[in-house]
């Protein structure tokens, strides 16, 4: 679409549109902001407050469709990070006592900066990583109290079915460490435990704040001894 075509559809002059695009108009009139909002199908609040380049495909489609679940900027997955003196991203640790605060402060750079920070060797050079503690026994054999390192997921729809993830849920719901599958309709997710004693369940995509894909974990627990009946023995030979 040419600038002239776009201006015509908005109902403004091409000169005015060019000035807005170039940043020469610091405070566009409210009537023009409404025209942009109507054209893109996004609220004015989202146009002002949200860096839409950081929003994954699924919530962006929901926004364009006018889904009220995503019409508040605080419900969008806008990622705040902290960096070290070399401008390298830290691995922030979200302790159990910080869970409630994380749900309200996950997009607040000051809150993220207040979290404990680590430099973890061996992580990929690309991506943003965060560390979360596990609670309960629903993910055995991953032990309770393990610290799980995960990579931030920008596009939920790109996840394969059954991907291990830390899922940050809104409201009074807890963080969960589960096998996640985005259901075909796109507005619900299936969460499954590794421990088969726990039944799988569904959550609404609108209740999901962030998703972090499992990378590795640390634990102070020593693995249980493997039963000899499960060991395959072979003759030893010297070469």
KAKALIN-V875955 format. One record per run of one state. SS is the DSSP state (hx for helix, st for strand, lp for the rest). FROM is the first residue (numbers start at 1). TO is the last residue. If there is no record, write none. Layout:
# KAKALIN-V875955
SS;FROM;TO, SS;FROM;TO
This chain:
# KAKALIN-V875955
lp;1;2, hx;3;10, lp;11;13, hx;14;21, lp;22;29, hx;30;40, lp;41;43, hx;44;49, lp;50;51, hx;52;54, lp;55;56, hx;57;64, lp;65;67, hx;68;70, lp;71;72, hx;73;75, lp;76;82, st;83;83, lp;84;88, st;89;89, lp;90;90, st;91;94, lp;95;95, hx;96;105, lp;106;108, hx;109;114, lp;115;115, st;116;118, lp;119;128, st;129;133, lp;134;146, st;147;152, lp;153;155, hx;156;158, lp;159;162, st;163;169, lp;170;175, st;176;182, lp;183;187, st;188;192, lp;193;200, st;201;204, hx;205;207, st;208;218, lp;219;227, hx;228;230, lp;231;239
